[in-house]
């Protein structure tokens, strides 16, 4: 009979009446018939799948509204799974196969219930033969003592689920058994309704109400479409392999599933079959984490590479955050503003020749100074593009997180974990409305795939050297943290959606060391990830966003590796390192967070390297009280506050960072105990109306007003701070990182910031070496307070809008070996104490060097050429010495004396200074060049620095004492910047 003899639609109507065996036979007729049978997927195959009394919807219980990709495939997998219990015995021996078929042929069906041959379960179990089927008719079957299964048997409830209930305690003492369509309730003498210690039990479509299932290795369990409610739980002790698939756990008083103890060495017959079933579940390692709701459409995957366009451009960001990132008279201190003009600028304004200043600066008389040691940061690249230091536009691209497949290819250990099948396997289960989800302890092993954890106290707890693998689960709405890892726990947590939890999404402490890859961790009421108490871990390629507190919070000697993550749109800091926290934080994109992109304080001591910290609503990096850390090679740009905010009591090391295009200062160093800075400590930042108004301070007061209630719950569920005694770990004591005693700012680029490039108001010593400070809208460097020595050595301070270097009264500053070029105002304005040695001050619009109100100053061996104005001016009663300087005439029409000292000053010595003026004949090229030495800064290390002061990798000292409470409140001075 040909298929084409009737319309296909009519064939489908006819075939819809066939039972399952006949459909299988029809598939074997020919290829055309097979295609016709397969086309019945949404009709007859769906009908057969949903009509099976031993099966529920393939996506039950978590997503019953979604249809499976293939109803036929779902029915096939179900048919294979329900036969696992019969597959014991040596399958490759032909005699055994014949024995098995004879066993099935001779299999007897026993009916139990009122009016049947047997009315009690105990009675029928005493007469059944191996592999017999016992059908329990509707009713309640109760036994007053424990029932023992001594031969393989199948117990099946007749009718709909719920019509057959067992109040029994059963112990399996046979190799295999199957229970189907039954409701288990605990008898009066035990909460355990079923237990086995060496055989295999298969549970299909059963309910457990207030009861416990107990499996002890080498026993195994396979449960499908089962419900555990009213405090029911599954307890697995030393299991080698068990599979819980598509089960519903609700209303638990403790953990719904407990996996305890290492897998025993002995294996039973079912292990290889369960492993084969586990391997049939798709791994899906090819997918990549995406955030549909948080990322705009132009963040689509690029065609190649791992770079994507930043979805927030500068203009959109300016519009959202309240205008231009300009410094328009931003007040830095009472009575001092970066909008002030120097004398040279005032003269220009009086003459009304602002445009002429630019012409003057470019005239032929200017000494060439472009070949200094930092000039390579300013020259166009070989492809014609501008480097970041000389580009008026911020970076337009950031790295994209790696996919899970890419991460596993780079990490063989993680790949091994992702492929492992030991222990308890839970997949497609729903855990809801109870105390706990899965508890793994004492070297236990568990694997969780595509489960949903919702409305629990916690979803997963892994402790005591246990191992857990979590793939593609959803963890949400937990009252405490979603996932806890303690006491040297480890494992792989990948491609999960962890959101809307009451505490941290993941809580890692007490030596736990998991690998956390490609997850979405978002919308939490606390932090995204917390690492503390010697917790470790590798946190890579995750999307961490929209959490109420820090995206990643590291404290109390936590020491993770945080790499390649996107941490964005948080309501507090992006990453916070606090209370002696450590960690290696590399190659992350940290953007659009309300407070600091990275916040380090109170002994925090991380390595922060090669990150993109951008578009924040406050400061980029905050180093608060007693903060430390190596901050190296980061891109810190387009933040609404400062690029880097440092408290003077901290000891950070800033090396090779790009700190550019921030609305306020590039780097700001503040003194906490400054009484004049009280407004800043209270959140009322001077001039803040121009960069955000009152809304920011109001939000900040709200955060601080929470007080104690606003802190992370680090004492979760009665767990005391016993781990404090573990903080002196071996890796801490043997740390190779050397301590330093002075904060260091070296080899950074600070460009195009809205106010001062480097702003110092400090009570501690500070070293500022070999930095490029250019094109900022305030002065290049401003030192307003420095009771200890601030050393400004071998920096290039170039083309800043309101002067090169400002040093206020009573500040101790050493200015040595710098190149100070082409700034719009003065070159150096110095009112403090210290030295101005061997600097090149060339092409600045105002004074070259202006010294006033100094009690002890040396101006020695500098080379100075002003555009107009004095070369060196000593104003007022200055005590000091000005000698061995070389002064070059600037514009030929400049009538100012190159070396000026107020009459009557007898305490300042002027001697051996050289003044070079233009010849009468005008030349078409500069009459002088800077040689012996060439233009500063020079490439060599300053001679005054010993090797111990100038290490290649600077370390931080170790603090071992930890306070038990987490202080609240904001650091002083930083605009809006607060965590937790």
SVG drawing of the C-alpha trace seen along z (x, -y; Angstrom):
<svg xmlns="http://www.w3.org/2000/svg" viewBox="-14 -97 91 118">
<polyline fill="none" stroke="black" stroke-width="0.4" points="0.0,0.0 1.5,-3.3 1.4,-6.3 0.5,-8.5 -2.8,-6.7 -4.4,-8.9 -3.8,-12.5 -1.3,-12.8 -3.9,-14.5 -6.1,-11.4 -3.3,-9.1 -2.6,-11.1 -6.2,-10.7 -6.0,-6.9 -2.7,-6.5 -3.9,-8.5 -5.9,-5.4 -2.9,-3.0 -1.4,-2.0 2.3,-2.4 3.5,1.1 1.7,0.7 3.2,-2.7 6.6,-1.2 5.9,1.6 4.7,-1.0 8.0,-2.9 9.7,0.2 7.7,0.6 9.7,-1.9 11.2,-5.3 8.0,-7.1 6.0,-5.4 8.7,-6.3 8.6,-10.0 4.8,-9.9 4.9,-8.3 7.4,-10.9 5.2,-13.7 2.7,-12.8 4.8,-14.4 2.4,-17.1 -0.7,-14.8 -0.4,-11.1 3.0,-11.1 2.0,-13.9 -1.2,-12.0 0.7,-8.8 3.2,-10.7 0.7,-12.6 -1.6,-9.5 1.1,-7.3 0.1,-6.8 3.8,-6.4 4.9,-9.7 4.1,-13.3 4.7,-16.3 8.4,-16.1 9.1,-19.6 7.4,-19.0 7.8,-20.4 9.7,-23.5 8.3,-24.4 5.2,-22.4 3.9,-25.2 6.8,-24.6 6.5,-21.8 9.6,-19.6 11.4,-19.7 10.0,-16.3 7.2,-14.4 8.3,-11.2 11.9,-11.6 10.5,-12.4 8.4,-9.2 11.5,-7.2 13.6,-8.5 10.9,-7.6 10.6,-4.1 14.3,-3.6 14.5,-5.0 11.7,-2.9 13.5,0.3 16.7,-0.4 15.7,1.7 15.4,4.9 18.9,4.6 20.9,6.4 22.9,9.4 25.7,10.2 24.1,9.0 26.8,10.4 26.1,14.1 23.5,15.6 22.3,18.1 21.6,15.1 19.7,13.4 17.5,16.4 17.0,16.7 15.9,13.1 13.3,13.5 12.0,16.7 11.7,14.7 9.7,12.0 7.5,14.6 6.8,16.4 6.3,13.1 3.2,13.0 0.9,10.1 -0.5,10.0 -3.5,7.8 -3.7,6.5 -6.7,4.8 -10.3,5.3 -11.8,8.3 -8.5,9.4 -6.4,12.5 -4.3,10.6 -5.5,7.6 -2.2,6.6 1.2,5.6 3.1,7.8 1.0,10.9 1.7,10.6 5.4,9.8 5.8,13.2 4.7,15.1 6.0,13.1 8.7,14.5 11.5,12.5 10.4,9.7 6.8,10.2 4.4,7.3 2.3,6.3 -0.7,4.0 -2.1,2.2 -5.7,1.2 -6.9,-2.2 -6.8,-2.4 -4.5,-3.0 -2.1,-0.2 -0.5,-0.4 2.0,1.9 2.8,1.8 6.4,3.1 9.1,2.8 8.5,4.6 11.5,6.2 11.9,6.7 13.9,9.9 13.4,10.5 13.2,8.1 9.7,6.9 7.6,4.1 5.0,2.3 2.5,0.3 -0.5,-1.7 -3.7,-1.4 -5.6,-4.5 -4.6,-8.0 -1.7,-9.2 -2.9,-9.7 -5.5,-6.9 -2.9,-4.4 -1.2,-5.3 1.4,-3.3 2.0,-3.9 5.0,-1.6 8.7,-1.5 10.3,0.7 13.9,2.0 15.3,3.4 17.5,6.4 17.4,7.4 19.4,6.3 16.6,4.2 13.1,3.0 10.6,0.6 7.9,-1.5 5.4,-3.4 2.3,-5.6 2.4,-5.4 2.0,-7.8 4.4,-7.2 3.5,-8.5 5.5,-7.7 4.2,-5.1 3.9,-5.8 7.3,-4.3 9.7,-5.9 9.9,-8.8 12.0,-6.7 9.6,-5.0 12.2,-3.4 15.8,-2.5 18.4,-0.4 22.1,0.1 23.2,2.1 20.5,2.6 19.0,0.3 15.6,-1.3 13.7,-2.9 10.9,-5.4 8.5,-6.6 5.7,-9.1 5.6,-8.7 4.7,-11.1 6.5,-11.4 4.5,-13.3 6.4,-14.0 8.6,-11.0 12.3,-10.3 14.0,-8.3 17.3,-6.9 20.0,-5.4 23.3,-4.2 26.2,-3.3 26.8,-1.1 23.0,-1.2 21.7,-3.4 18.5,-5.2 16.7,-6.5 13.7,-8.7 11.7,-10.3 8.6,-12.6 8.4,-12.2 7.1,-14.8 8.6,-15.3 6.3,-17.5 5.4,-18.4 8.9,-18.1 9.9,-15.1 13.6,-14.6 16.0,-12.3 19.2,-11.3 22.0,-9.8 25.0,-8.4 28.2,-7.5 26.4,-6.9 28.5,-6.2 25.8,-7.3 22.1,-8.1 19.8,-10.0 16.9,-12.3 15.2,-13.6 12.3,-15.9 11.3,-15.8 9.4,-18.4 10.7,-19.2 8.6,-21.6 8.0,-22.5 11.2,-21.0 12.1,-21.5 15.8,-20.9 17.6,-20.2 15.4,-18.6 18.3,-16.4 21.3,-15.6 24.4,-14.0 26.9,-13.0 30.1,-11.1 32.6,-10.1 31.4,-7.6 32.2,-4.1 34.6,-2.0 32.2,0.8 29.9,0.5 26.5,2.2 25.2,3.4 23.2,0.3 26.1,-2.2 27.0,-1.8 23.4,-2.1 22.8,-5.2 26.1,-6.7 24.9,-6.0 21.5,-7.7 23.4,-10.7 25.5,-11.1 22.4,-11.3 21.6,-14.6 22.8,-17.4 25.8,-19.3 25.2,-22.5 28.7,-23.9 28.5,-25.9 26.2,-28.6 27.2,-32.0 25.7,-34.1 23.5,-36.9 21.4,-39.5 18.4,-40.3 17.0,-42.9 20.1,-44.7 22.0,-45.1 21.1,-47.1 20.7,-45.7 24.0,-46.8 25.8,-44.4 25.1,-41.5 27.9,-39.0 30.5,-40.2 31.4,-38.0 34.8,-37.3 37.1,-37.8 36.2,-38.7 35.8,-42.4 32.5,-44.3 31.5,-47.9 30.8,-49.6 27.0,-50.1 27.2,-53.3 28.9,-56.0 30.2,-59.1 27.4,-61.4 24.6,-59.2 26.3,-58.8 26.7,-62.6 23.0,-63.0 22.0,-60.5 24.3,-61.7 23.5,-65.4 25.6,-67.2 29.1,-67.7 32.1,-66.2 33.6,-69.7 35.3,-71.3 33.6,-74.7 35.0,-76.4 34.8,-73.3 35.7,-74.4 38.5,-72.3 39.0,-74.2 37.5,-77.3 39.3,-80.2 40.9,-78.2 39.4,-77.2 40.8,-75.4 39.0,-78.1 41.4,-80.8 43.7,-82.4 47.4,-83.0 48.9,-86.4 50.0,-85.4 46.4,-84.4 45.0,-87.7 47.4,-89.6 46.2,-87.7 42.6,-88.4 43.3,-92.1 44.9,-92.4 42.0,-90.4 44.2,-88.1 43.1,-84.6 43.5,-83.3 46.9,-84.9 48.1,-82.7 47.8,-79.7 49.7,-81.4 52.4,-82.4 52.7,-78.9 53.2,-77.6 55.7,-80.2 59.2,-79.6 60.8,-80.7 59.5,-77.8 62.1,-75.3 61.3,-71.8 60.6,-69.3 58.7,-66.5 61.3,-63.8 61.1,-63.3 60.9,-59.7 57.0,-59.7 56.5,-61.1 55.7,-57.6 52.4,-57.8 51.3,-60.8 52.4,-60.0 50.0,-58.5 50.2,-54.7 51.4,-53.1 47.8,-52.7 47.2,-56.5 45.0,-56.1 45.6,-58.2 46.8,-56.6 44.5,-57.0 46.7,-59.7 46.3,-62.0 42.8,-61.1 39.9,-63.3 37.6,-60.3 37.4,-57.5 37.9,-53.8 35.1,-52.5 35.5,-48.8 35.8,-46.4 36.5,-42.7 33.5,-40.3 33.2,-37.5 34.3,-34.1 31.8,-31.4 31.7,-28.3 33.3,-26.2 36.2,-28.7 36.7,-28.7 36.7,-24.9 39.2,-24.6 41.5,-26.8 40.9,-25.0 41.4,-21.2 40.4,-20.8 37.1,-22.6 36.5,-20.4 37.0,-17.3 34.5,-18.5 32.0,-19.4 32.2,-15.8 32.1,-14.0 29.1,-11.8 30.0,-10.6 27.7,-11.1 24.1,-12.3 22.9,-13.7 19.9,-16.1 18.5,-17.4 15.3,-19.3 14.1,-19.3 12.1,-22.1 13.0,-23.1 10.6,-25.5 9.0,-27.0 11.2,-25.3 14.2,-25.7 17.0,-24.2 17.6,-22.7 20.7,-20.5 23.1,-20.0 26.5,-18.3 28.9,-17.5 31.8,-15.4 33.5,-14.7 30.1,-14.2 29.7,-14.7 26.7,-16.1 25.9,-17.3 23.0,-19.7 21.7,-20.4 18.8,-22.7 17.1,-22.7 15.1,-25.6 15.6,-26.7 12.9,-29.2 11.6,-30.6 14.0,-28.7 16.2,-29.8 19.2,-28.7 19.4,-26.7 22.7,-24.8 25.2,-24.3 28.4,-22.5 30.8,-22.0 33.6,-19.8 35.8,-19.1 32.7,-18.2 32.5,-18.7 29.6,-20.1 28.9,-20.7 26.1,-23.2 25.2,-23.7 22.3,-25.9 20.3,-26.1 18.1,-28.9 18.6,-30.1 16.2,-32.8 14.2,-34.4 16.2,-32.7 15.8,-34.4 19.6,-34.0 22.3,-33.5 21.7,-31.3 24.8,-29.1 27.0,-28.5 30.5,-27.0 32.4,-26.3 35.3,-24.3 37.4,-23.6 34.4,-22.8 35.1,-22.9 33.5,-22.4 32.2,-24.0 29.4,-26.5 28.6,-27.4 25.9,-29.0 23.5,-29.4 21.0,-32.2 21.3,-33.4 19.1,-36.3 16.8,-38.1 18.2,-36.5 18.0,-38.1 21.7,-37.8 24.6,-37.2 24.1,-35.1 27.2,-33.0 28.8,-33.0 32.4,-31.5 34.4,-31.1 36.5,-28.9 38.9,-27.7 36.3,-26.9 37.7,-27.1 35.1,-26.7 35.4,-27.6 32.6,-30.0 32.1,-30.5 29.7,-32.2 26.8,-32.8 24.3,-35.6 24.3,-36.9 21.9,-39.8 19.1,-41.6 20.2,-40.5 19.2,-42.4 22.8,-42.2 26.0,-41.5 26.4,-39.3 29.3,-37.2 30.9,-37.3 34.3,-35.8 35.6,-35.9 37.3,-33.9 40.1,-32.5 37.7,-31.7 39.2,-31.4 37.8,-30.6 38.1,-31.4 35.4,-33.8 35.5,-34.2 33.4,-35.4 30.2,-36.1 27.6,-38.8 27.1,-40.4 24.7,-43.2 21.9,-45.2 22.8,-44.0 21.9,-46.3 25.3,-46.1 28.8,-45.2 28.9,-43.0 31.8,-41.1 32.7,-41.6 36.0,-40.3 36.8,-40.6 38.3,-38.9 41.3,-37.4 39.2,-36.2 41.5,-35.6 39.8,-34.8 40.8,-35.3 38.2,-37.5 38.8,-37.6 37.0,-38.5 33.6,-39.4 31.2,-42.1 30.1,-43.8 27.7,-46.6 24.7,-48.6 25.1,-47.8 23.5,-50.0 26.8,-50.1 30.4,-49.3 31.3,-47.0 34.0,-45.2 34.7,-45.9 37.8,-44.6 37.5,-45.2 38.8,-44.0 42.1,-42.5 40.5,-41.0 42.9,-40.2 42.4,-38.7 43.7,-39.0 41.2,-41.1 42.1,-41.1 40.5,-41.9 37.1,-42.7 34.7,-45.3 33.3,-47.3 30.8,-49.9 27.8,-51.9 27.9,-51.2 26.4,-53.8 29.4,-54.0 33.0,-53.2 33.9,-50.8 36.4,-49.2 36.5,-50.0 39.5,-49.1 39.7,-49.9 40.5,-48.7 43.4,-46.4 42.1,-45.4 45.1,-44.3 44.3,-43.1 46.1,-43.0 43.9,-45.0 45.2,-44.6 44.1,-45.3 40.5,-46.1 38.1,-48.5 36.5,-50.7 34.2,-53.1 30.9,-55.0 30.4,-54.9 28.1,-57.3 30.8,-58.0 34.6,-57.4 36.4,-54.7 38.7,-53.3 38.4,-54.2 41.3,-53.3 39.9,-54.2 41.3,-54.1 44.2,-51.6 43.6,-50.4 46.4,-48.8 46.9,-47.0 48.7,-46.9 46.6,-48.8 48.2,-48.2 47.4,-48.6 43.7,-49.5 41.6,-51.7 39.7,-54.1 37.6,-56.4 34.3,-58.3 33.4,-58.1 31.2,-60.8 33.5,-61.4 37.3,-61.0 39.2,-58.4 41.0,-57.2 40.2,-58.4 42.8,-57.7 42.8,-58.3 46.2,-59.4 46.3,-56.7 46.3,-54.0 49.3,-52.5 48.2,-51.7 50.6,-51.3 49.3,-52.7 51.3,-51.6 50.7,-52.0 47.0,-52.9 45.1,-55.0 43.0,-57.4 41.2,-59.5 38.0,-61.4 36.6,-61.4 34.3,-64.2 36.4,-65.3 40.0,-64.7 42.1,-62.0 43.7,-61.0 42.6,-62.6 44.5,-61.9 42.6,-63.2 43.3,-63.3 40.5,-61.8 41.1,-63.9 41.2,-67.2 38.6,-69.4 38.0,-71.6 36.8,-68.6 33.9,-67.9 31.4,-68.8 32.9,-66.2 32.7,-63.6 29.0,-64.3 28.4,-63.9 28.0,-67.6 30.8,-67.9 31.7,-71.4 30.6,-72.1 28.6,-68.9 25.6,-70.7 27.5,-71.1 27.9,-67.4 24.8,-65.8 22.9,-68.0 21.4,-66.9 20.1,-63.6 23.4,-61.8 23.8,-63.0 20.3,-62.1 20.8,-58.6 24.0,-58.3 22.4,-59.4 19.7,-56.8 22.3,-54.1 24.2,-55.2 21.0,-55.6 20.4,-51.9 23.2,-51.4 23.5,-47.9 20.6,-46.7 22.4,-47.6 25.3,-45.2 25.8,-41.8 24.7,-38.9 28.1,-37.3 26.8,-35.5 24.3,-33.5 22.1,-31.0 23.9,-31.2 27.4,-30.5 29.9,-32.3 33.1,-33.9 35.0,-30.8 36.9,-31.1 38.8,-34.1 41.3,-31.7 42.1,-30.3 43.1,-33.6 46.9,-33.1 46.9,-30.7 50.1,-29.2 49.9,-31.1 49.6,-34.4 52.6,-33.7 54.8,-32.6 53.6,-35.5 56.3,-36.8 54.8,-40.2 57.1,-42.8 55.8,-45.6 56.1,-49.2 55.8,-52.2 54.9,-55.0 52.0,-55.2 53.3,-55.1 51.8,-56.6 54.0,-55.6 53.9,-55.4 50.2,-56.3 48.5,-58.4 46.0,-61.0 44.4,-62.8 41.3,-64.7 39.8,-64.7 37.3,-67.4 39.4,-69.0 42.9,-68.5 45.0,-65.6 46.5,-64.8 45.0,-66.4 46.8,-66.0 45.5,-66.9 47.3,-64.5 49.0,-64.0 51.1,-61.1 54.1,-60.8 53.5,-60.2 55.7,-59.3 54.5,-60.4 57.0,-59.1 57.1,-59.0 53.4,-59.9 52.0,-61.6 49.5,-64.3 48.1,-66.0 45.1,-67.8 43.2,-68.0 40.6,-70.8 42.2,-71.9 45.9,-72.2 48.1,-69.2 49.1,-68.6 47.7,-70.5 49.2,-69.9 47.0,-71.7 48.1,-69.9 51.2,-67.7 52.6,-67.6 54.8,-64.7 57.0,-64.8 55.3,-64.5 57.8,-63.7 57.0,-64.6 59.7,-63.1 60.2,-62.5 56.6,-63.3 55.5,-64.9 52.9,-67.6 51.6,-68.8 48.8,-71.0 46.6,-71.3 44.1,-74.0 44.9,-76.0 48.6,-75.5 51.1,-72.8 51.9,-72.3 50.4,-74.1 51.9,-73.7 50.1,-75.6 51.4,-77.0 53.0,-74.8 53.2,-71.8 56.4,-69.7 57.1,-68.9 60.1,-67.8 59.7,-68.6 62.5,-67.0 63.3,-65.9 59.8,-66.8 58.9,-68.1 56.2,-70.8 55.2,-71.9 52.6,-74.1 50.1,-74.4 47.6,-77.2 48.5,-79.0 51.7,-79.0 54.3,-76.3 54.9,-75.9 53.2,-78.0 55.0,-77.1 54.1,-78.4 55.3,-75.5 58.6,-74.1 60.9,-71.9 62.9,-71.8 62.4,-72.5 65.3,-70.7 66.3,-69.9 62.9,-70.4 62.2,-71.6 59.5,-74.3 58.9,-75.3 56.1,-76.8 53.6,-77.6 51.4,-80.6 52.0,-82.3 55.0,-82.4 57.5,-79.6 58.1,-79.2 56.5,-81.4 57.6,-81.1 55.8,-82.8 55.2,-82.6 57.9,-79.8 60.0,-79.5 62.5,-77.1 62.8,-76.6 65.6,-75.7 65.2,-76.3 68.2,-74.7 69.3,-73.6 66.0,-74.1 65.6,-75.1 62.7,-77.6 61.2,-79.2 57.8,-81.0 55.6,-81.9 55.2,-85.3 55.7,-86.5 58.6,-85.9 60.7,-82.8 61.3,-82.6 59.5,-85.0 60.2,-85.2 57.3,-87.1 57.1,-88.2 59.4,-87.3 60.7,-84.0 63.6,-82.2 65.7,-80.0 68.1,-79.8 67.7,-80.2 70.8,-79.2 72.3,-77.4 69.1,-77.8 69.0,-78.4 66.3,-80.9 65.4,-81.2 63.5,-84.2 60.1,-83.3 58.2,-85.5 60.4,-88.3 57.7,-90.8 57.6,-89.6 58.9,-92.6 58.8,-90.8 62.1,-90.2 63.0,-86.5 64.3,-86.5 62.4,-88.6 62.6,-89.0 60.6,-91.5 62.8,-94.3 63.6,-94.1 63.8,-90.3 67.1,-89.6 66.5,-86.0 66.6,-84.5 69.9,-84.1 70.1,-84.4 73.3,-83.3 74.8,-81.7 71.6,-81.8 72.0,-82.0 69.6,-84.2 69.5,-83.6 67.7,-86.1 66.9,-86.3 69.3,-87.9 68.0,-90.9 67.9,-88.9 64.8,-86.7 65.4,-83.1 62.9,-80.6 63.9,-77.9 64.2,-77.7 67.5,-79.3 68.0,-76.8 67.6,-73.1 67.5,-71.1 70.5,-68.8 72.8,-67.4 70.4,-66.2 67.6,-66.0 64.1,-67.1 62.8,-65.8 61.5,-63.5 64.4,-61.2 64.0,-57.5 66.4,-56.4 65.4,-55.6 65.9,-58.7 69.3,-58.4 67.7,-59.1 65.7,-55.9 67.3,-52.7 66.3,-49.3 64.2,-48.7 62.2,-51.8 61.7,-50.9 60.7,-47.2 59.4,-45.8 56.4,-44.2 55.5,-46.1 53.9,-44.2 51.8,-45.0 52.3,-44.1 50.1,-41.5 47.6,-42.4 46.5,-39.5 44.2,-40.8 40.5,-41.0 37.7,-42.7 34.5,-40.8 32.2,-43.6 31.8,-45.3 31.9,-49.0 29.4,-51.0 29.5,-54.6 31.2,-56.3 34.9,-57.2 35.6,-60.8 35.9,-63.1 34.9,-60.9 32.0,-62.1 28.9,-59.8 31.3,-56.8 30.0,-54.2 29.7,-50.5 27.3,-48.2"/>
</svg>
